[in-house]
């Protein structure tokens, strides 16, 4: 059913542009996403452009299935997204992607679980940290309604004639400029939900007295788990929490930090992460099924093996 829907979308979009005398190529495309999730999308590319962002179709299909939209509305919305993307080409000229000097200041990072992304990681360069991997990408769409990225591939490295280490270092440097990491107490976040004002960013502050959980993310709350790649941020969190701490990978977008001293057993925290992943986090947004610990003396992050197994296996 979905394949039939996608094919009809492709044909109707192509007919729309041809009827309006526009030289535009419409093509279905399957993309391997984070956690080796395959998603079907459509590329709407003007003939004067070498590349174009992909628009994913699953949500549109669900809207048609539940009756909230008909095909005419889906086509109108996709044309609208195409036109909006064309209007935003000034943010990142797509043709500039093939010039490292033109694109280097836009490079960003994404951190993923290595074991859960083997197929995707086989196609791109990356850096490993414990059982996590970080890869570089370029923002293609960046608006309040949409965010889209293009992964840095081996083909792009060849086109740029640049070593991946230089690309990675540039992406790390860019996080200093526009990621603006934040550490909030869970108490403050709950207070914000209750209308008590915005939470206070605790990074670069003195040790906090709160004994509960802290949320580490970035200002846009998108791919905030990249904070794990920044030793300086990890050290700042340690200063606020007063030493060693556990990290619960709640998603690609944020992590939860808790003081190691006085914390629940690691096996219990691991069970909590797995339960939240299974019930509250989309597959594409999951980072890991176990917890990590930050050693304030060694200034290193590592997996906590005791958190890997279900509680019932620890009790055997």
C-alpha positions as CSV (number, residue, x, y, z in Angstrom):
1,X,0.0,0.0,0.0
2,X,2.7,2.5,0.9
3,X,4.7,1.7,-2.3
4,X,1.6,2.4,-4.3
5,X,1.0,5.7,-2.4
6,X,4.7,6.7,-3.0
7,X,4.5,6.0,-6.7
8,X,1.3,8.0,-7.1
9,X,2.9,10.9,-5.3
10,X,5.9,10.7,-7.7
11,X,3.6,10.6,-10.8
12,X,1.3,13.4,-9.6
13,X,4.1,15.7,-8.6
14,X,5.9,15.2,-12.0
15,X,2.6,15.9,-13.8
16,X,2.1,19.1,-11.7
17,X,5.5,20.5,-12.6
18,X,5.2,19.6,-16.3
19,X,1.7,21.2,-16.5
20,X,3.1,24.4,-15.0
21,X,6.0,24.4,-17.5
22,X,8.7,23.9,-14.8
23,X,11.8,21.9,-15.6
24,X,11.9,19.8,-12.5
25,X,12.8,16.1,-12.0
26,X,10.8,14.1,-9.4
27,X,12.3,10.8,-8.1
28,X,11.6,8.4,-5.3
29,X,14.6,7.5,-3.2
30,X,15.3,5.2,-0.3
31,X,17.6,6.5,2.4
32,X,19.4,4.6,5.2
33,X,18.9,6.7,8.4
34,X,20.3,6.5,11.9
35,X,20.0,3.1,13.6
36,X,19.9,1.5,10.1
37,X,16.3,2.6,9.6
38,X,15.3,2.7,5.9
39,X,13.0,5.6,4.9
40,X,11.3,6.3,1.6
41,X,11.3,9.8,0.4
42,X,11.0,11.9,-2.7
43,X,13.6,14.2,-4.3
44,X,12.3,17.3,-6.2
45,X,15.2,18.6,-8.1
46,X,15.3,21.5,-10.6
47,X,17.3,20.8,-13.7
48,X,19.7,23.7,-12.8
49,X,20.6,22.0,-9.6
50,X,23.0,19.1,-8.9
51,X,21.5,18.1,-5.6
52,X,18.3,18.6,-3.6
53,X,17.0,17.7,-0.2
54,X,14.8,14.6,0.2
55,X,11.3,14.9,1.6
56,X,10.2,11.8,3.6
57,X,6.7,10.4,2.8
58,X,5.8,8.2,5.8
59,X,4.0,10.9,7.7
60,X,2.0,11.9,4.6
61,X,1.0,8.3,4.1
62,X,-0.2,8.0,7.7
63,X,-2.3,11.2,7.2
64,X,-3.9,9.7,4.1
65,X,-4.6,6.5,5.9
66,X,-6.3,8.1,8.9
67,X,-8.3,10.4,6.6
68,X,-6.8,13.7,7.9
69,X,-5.6,14.5,4.4
70,X,-6.4,13.5,0.9
71,X,-4.0,13.1,-2.0
72,X,-4.7,16.6,-3.4
73,X,-3.6,18.2,-0.1
74,X,-0.5,16.0,0.1
75,X,0.6,17.1,-3.3
76,X,-0.1,20.8,-2.4
77,X,1.9,20.5,0.8
78,X,4.8,18.8,-1.0
79,X,4.9,21.5,-3.7
80,X,4.8,24.0,-0.8
81,X,7.8,22.4,0.9
82,X,9.7,22.3,-2.5
83,X,9.0,26.0,-3.0
84,X,10.1,26.8,0.6
85,X,13.3,24.9,0.1
86,X,14.0,26.8,-3.1
87,X,13.5,30.0,-1.2
88,X,15.9,29.0,1.5
89,X,18.7,28.0,-0.9
90,X,20.4,31.2,0.1
91,X,21.2,29.7,3.5
92,X,23.3,27.0,2.0
93,X,23.7,27.0,-1.8
94,X,23.5,23.4,-2.7
95,X,26.2,23.6,-5.4
96,X,28.6,24.9,-2.7
97,X,28.5,21.4,-1.1
98,X,31.2,20.4,-3.4
99,X,33.6,23.1,-2.2
100,X,35.1,22.5,1.2
101,X,35.9,26.1,1.8
102,X,32.4,27.1,1.0
103,X,30.8,24.6,3.4
104,X,33.3,24.0,6.2
105,X,31.8,26.5,8.6
106,X,28.4,24.7,8.3
107,X,29.6,21.2,9.2
108,X,27.9,19.6,12.2
109,X,28.2,16.3,14.0
110,X,25.9,13.4,14.9
111,X,26.7,10.7,17.5
112,X,25.2,7.2,17.2
113,X,25.5,3.7,18.6
114,X,28.2,1.9,16.6
115,X,26.6,-1.6,16.8
116,X,23.1,-0.3,15.8
117,X,24.5,1.5,12.7
118,X,26.9,-0.9,11.0
119,X,25.2,-0.7,7.6
120,X,25.2,3.1,7.6
121,X,28.7,3.5,9.0
122,X,30.1,1.2,6.3
123,X,29.2,3.9,3.8
124,X,30.7,7.0,5.6
125,X,33.8,8.0,7.5
126,X,33.5,8.3,11.3
127,X,35.3,8.5,14.6
128,X,34.8,6.0,17.4
129,X,34.4,6.7,21.1
130,X,33.8,3.7,23.4
131,X,30.8,2.0,21.7
132,X,29.6,5.2,20.0
133,X,30.5,6.7,16.7
134,X,30.5,10.3,15.4
135,X,30.1,11.3,11.8
136,X,29.9,14.7,10.1
137,X,27.1,16.2,8.1
138,X,25.9,19.3,6.4
139,X,22.6,21.0,7.2
140,X,20.4,21.1,4.1
141,X,17.2,22.5,5.6
142,X,17.0,24.5,8.8
143,X,13.7,26.1,9.7
144,X,11.3,25.9,12.6
145,X,9.2,23.3,10.7
146,X,11.9,21.3,9.0
147,X,15.5,20.1,9.6
148,X,17.5,18.1,7.1
149,X,21.1,17.0,6.8
150,X,23.4,15.4,4.3
151,X,26.0,13.0,5.6
152,X,29.7,13.6,4.6
153,X,30.6,10.6,2.5
154,X,33.8,9.3,1.1
155,X,32.8,10.7,-2.3
156,X,32.5,14.2,-0.8
157,X,35.9,13.8,0.8
158,X,37.3,13.0,-2.6
159,X,35.6,16.0,-4.2
160,X,37.0,18.3,-1.4
161,X,40.4,16.6,-1.5
162,X,40.5,16.9,2.2
163,X,41.4,14.4,4.9
164,X,38.6,13.3,7.2
165,X,40.5,14.3,10.3
166,X,40.5,17.9,9.1
167,X,36.7,17.7,8.4
168,X,36.0,16.2,11.8
169,X,38.1,18.8,13.6
170,X,36.3,21.6,11.7
171,X,32.9,20.1,12.8
172,X,34.0,19.9,16.4
173,X,35.2,23.5,16.2
174,X,31.8,24.5,14.8
175,X,30.1,23.1,17.9
176,X,31.9,25.8,19.9
177,X,30.2,28.4,17.7
178,X,26.6,27.4,17.4
179,X,25.6,24.4,19.5
180,X,25.4,26.3,22.8
181,X,25.1,23.4,25.1
182,X,22.9,23.5,28.2
183,X,22.7,21.7,31.5
184,X,19.4,21.9,33.3
185,X,18.2,20.4,36.6
186,X,15.2,18.2,36.1
187,X,13.6,20.2,38.8
188,X,13.9,23.4,36.7
189,X,12.5,21.6,33.6
190,X,9.5,20.4,35.5
191,X,9.1,24.0,36.9
192,X,9.1,25.4,33.4
193,X,6.3,23.0,32.5
194,X,4.3,24.3,35.5
195,X,4.8,27.9,34.3
196,X,7.6,28.9,36.6
197,X,9.9,30.3,33.9
198,X,12.8,29.1,31.8
199,X,15.3,26.7,33.4
200,X,18.8,28.0,34.3
201,X,21.8,26.8,32.3
202,X,24.1,25.4,35.0
203,X,27.2,24.9,32.8
204,X,30.2,27.0,34.0
205,X,28.4,27.4,37.3
206,X,29.5,26.2,40.8
207,X,28.6,22.8,42.2
208,X,24.8,22.4,42.3
209,X,23.1,21.2,45.5
210,X,20.3,19.3,43.8
211,X,20.7,15.6,44.2
212,X,18.4,14.6,41.3
213,X,18.8,14.3,37.6
214,X,20.2,16.9,35.1
215,X,19.4,17.2,31.4
216,X,22.3,17.9,29.0
217,X,21.3,19.1,25.6
218,X,21.9,22.0,23.3
219,X,20.0,25.2,22.6
220,X,17.9,23.9,19.6
221,X,17.5,20.5,21.4
222,X,18.5,18.7,18.2
223,X,21.4,16.2,18.3
224,X,22.3,17.5,21.8
225,X,24.0,14.2,22.6
226,X,27.0,15.5,20.6
227,X,27.9,17.1,24.0
228,X,29.5,13.7,24.7
229,X,32.1,14.4,22.0
230,X,33.2,17.6,23.9
231,X,35.7,16.8,26.7
232,X,35.3,20.4,28.0
233,X,31.5,20.0,28.3
234,X,31.9,16.7,30.1
235,X,34.3,18.3,32.5
236,X,32.0,21.2,33.1
237,X,29.2,18.8,34.0
238,X,31.5,17.1,36.5
239,X,32.2,20.4,38.2
240,X,28.5,21.1,38.6
241,X,27.7,17.6,39.8
242,X,30.8,17.5,42.0
243,X,32.8,14.6,40.5
244,X,32.0,11.3,38.8
245,X,28.5,10.8,37.2
246,X,26.4,8.5,35.2
247,X,25.0,9.4,31.8
248,X,21.6,8.0,30.7
249,X,21.4,8.2,26.9
250,X,17.7,9.2,26.7
251,X,18.0,10.0,23.0
252,X,20.2,11.5,20.2
253,X,19.0,14.9,21.3
254,X,19.6,14.9,25.0
255,X,21.2,12.8,27.8
256,X,20.4,12.7,31.5
257,X,23.3,13.1,34.0
258,X,23.1,11.9,37.7
259,X,25.8,11.9,40.4
260,X,27.4,8.5,40.7
261,X,27.5,8.7,44.5
262,X,24.1,7.8,45.9
263,X,22.7,6.8,42.5
264,X,20.6,3.7,42.0
265,X,22.5,0.6,40.9
266,X,23.8,0.7,37.4
267,X,21.7,-2.4,36.4
268,X,18.6,-0.5,37.5
269,X,19.5,2.6,35.5
270,X,20.2,0.4,32.4
271,X,16.8,-1.2,32.8
272,X,15.2,2.3,32.9
273,X,17.0,3.4,29.7
274,X,15.8,0.3,27.9
275,X,12.2,0.7,29.1
276,X,12.1,4.4,28.0
277,X,13.6,3.5,24.6
278,X,11.0,0.8,24.0
279,X,8.0,3.0,25.0
280,X,8.8,6.6,24.5
281,X,11.7,7.1,22.0
282,X,11.4,6.7,18.2
283,X,13.8,4.1,16.8
284,X,15.7,6.7,14.8
285,X,16.3,8.8,18.0
286,X,17.7,6.0,20.2
287,X,21.3,6.3,21.2
288,X,22.1,3.3,23.4
289,X,20.4,0.7,25.6
290,X,22.8,1.0,28.5
291,X,24.4,3.8,30.6
292,X,27.8,5.5,30.6
293,X,30.0,6.9,33.4
294,X,32.3,9.9,33.4
295,X,35.5,9.4,35.5
296,X,36.4,12.9,36.8
297,X,40.0,11.9,37.5
298,X,40.8,10.3,34.1
299,X,38.4,12.7,32.4
300,X,37.0,9.9,30.3
301,X,33.7,8.5,29.3
302,X,33.1,4.7,29.3
303,X,30.3,2.2,29.1
304,X,29.0,0.7,32.4
305,X,29.0,-3.1,31.8
306,X,26.7,-3.7,34.8
307,X,24.0,-1.8,32.9
308,X,24.0,-4.1,29.8
309,X,21.9,-7.0,31.1
310,X,18.3,-7.0,32.3
311,X,17.9,-7.0,36.1
312,X,16.6,-10.6,36.2
313,X,19.9,-11.8,34.7
314,X,21.9,-10.0,37.4
315,X,19.9,-11.8,40.1
316,X,20.8,-15.2,38.8
